[in-house]
Amino acid sequence: MYERDPEKYSMLDPSQTNAEGDGLFHLVAKAKYNATTQRATELLYEKKVNASVMNKEGKLPKDYLNCSKNDRRLQVCL
C-alpha cells in the first residue's frame, strides 16, 4: 500500500524508526525466533528494507539475533 500511495500511507513507510532508532529489521531481530519472525525477515529482505541501519545504541539488527544454528534470520540480515 505504501508503494502505491506513500503520502496516504506514510505510517507504513519501511524506513521509519521508533524513539530508540529501531527500524523494522531491529524489531523483528529483537523478537524471539519462530516461523513468523523468520518469514517477516524474509519479507523485509525481499522488499529491500535496509538491514544495515544502526539504532541509537549503535547496533545493527543482526546484533540482536541469537547466533544459534536454529535462528536462520542471521543468514538474511548479513
KOLRO-196202 format. One record per residue (C-alpha): residue number from 1; residue in one letter; x, y, z. Coordinates in pm, whole numbers, plus 50000, padded with zeros to 5 digits. Layout:
N
- k | r | px | py | pz
- NUM | A | X | Y | Z
...
***
This chain:
78
- k | r | px | py | pz
- 1 | M | 50000 | 50000 | 50000
- 2 | Y | 50284 | 50238 | 50086
- 3 | E | 50443 | 50180 | 49746
- 4 | R | 50122 | 50276 | 49566
- 5 | D | 50046 | 50589 | 49767
- 6 | P | 50328 | 50691 | 50006
- 7 | E | 50156 | 51015 | 50102
- 8 | K | 49834 | 50848 | 50208
- 9 | Y | 50007 | 50554 | 50380
- 10 | S | 50308 | 50732 | 50528
- 11 | M | 50263 | 50534 | 50852
- 12 | L | 50364 | 50223 | 50656
- 13 | D | 50698 | 50366 | 50543
- 14 | P | 50950 | 50081 | 50591
- 15 | S | 51230 | 50328 | 50662
- 16 | Q | 51059 | 50468 | 50974
- 17 | T | 51225 | 50425 | 51311
- 18 | N | 51092 | 50442 | 51665
- 19 | A | 51221 | 50658 | 51952
- 20 | E | 51515 | 50420 | 52005
- 21 | G | 51609 | 50439 | 51638
- 22 | D | 51491 | 50085 | 51573
- 23 | G | 51365 | 50009 | 51226
- 24 | L | 51156 | 49713 | 51116
- 25 | F | 51457 | 49482 | 51096
- 26 | H | 51558 | 49576 | 51452
- 27 | L | 51211 | 49499 | 51585
- 28 | V | 51196 | 49162 | 51412
- 29 | A | 51550 | 49077 | 51525
- 30 | K | 51465 | 49157 | 51888
- 31 | A | 51165 | 48921 | 51879
- 32 | K | 51200 | 48555 | 51970
- 33 | Y | 51277 | 48334 | 51672
- 34 | N | 50988 | 48141 | 51523
- 35 | A | 50838 | 48077 | 51181
- 36 | T | 50661 | 48415 | 51183
- 37 | T | 50972 | 48619 | 51261
- 38 | Q | 51164 | 48417 | 51001
- 39 | R | 50901 | 48497 | 50737
- 40 | A | 50892 | 48864 | 50842
- 41 | T | 51271 | 48882 | 50799
- 42 | E | 51247 | 48726 | 50454
- 43 | L | 50969 | 48965 | 50355
- 44 | L | 51167 | 49270 | 50468
- 45 | Y | 51465 | 49141 | 50269
- 46 | E | 51250 | 49081 | 49959
- 47 | K | 51114 | 49436 | 49987
- 48 | K | 51475 | 49562 | 50008
- 49 | V | 51431 | 49720 | 50351
- 50 | N | 51775 | 49835 | 50465
- 51 | A | 51919 | 49598 | 50729
- 52 | S | 52239 | 49798 | 50778
- 53 | V | 52093 | 50093 | 50968
- 54 | M | 52226 | 50149 | 51319
- 55 | N | 51991 | 50241 | 51600
- 56 | K | 52066 | 50491 | 51878
- 57 | E | 52266 | 50224 | 52064
- 58 | G | 52490 | 50192 | 51758
- 59 | K | 52364 | 49841 | 51686
- 60 | L | 52258 | 49676 | 51364
- 61 | P | 51962 | 49438 | 51356
- 62 | K | 52195 | 49138 | 51333
- 63 | D | 52349 | 49238 | 51668
- 64 | Y | 52024 | 49133 | 51837
- 65 | L | 51996 | 48793 | 51674
- 66 | N | 52062 | 48473 | 51859
- 67 | C | 52359 | 48313 | 51687
- 68 | S | 52227 | 47963 | 51745
- 69 | K | 52206 | 47729 | 51449
- 70 | N | 51827 | 47731 | 51475
- 71 | D | 51792 | 48107 | 51411
- 72 | R | 51811 | 48139 | 51035
- 73 | R | 51736 | 48514 | 51033
- 74 | L | 52109 | 48583 | 51055
- 75 | Q | 52152 | 48443 | 50704
- 76 | V | 51914 | 48708 | 50570
- 77 | C | 52049 | 49004 | 50768
- 78 | L | 52415 | 48962 | 50681
***
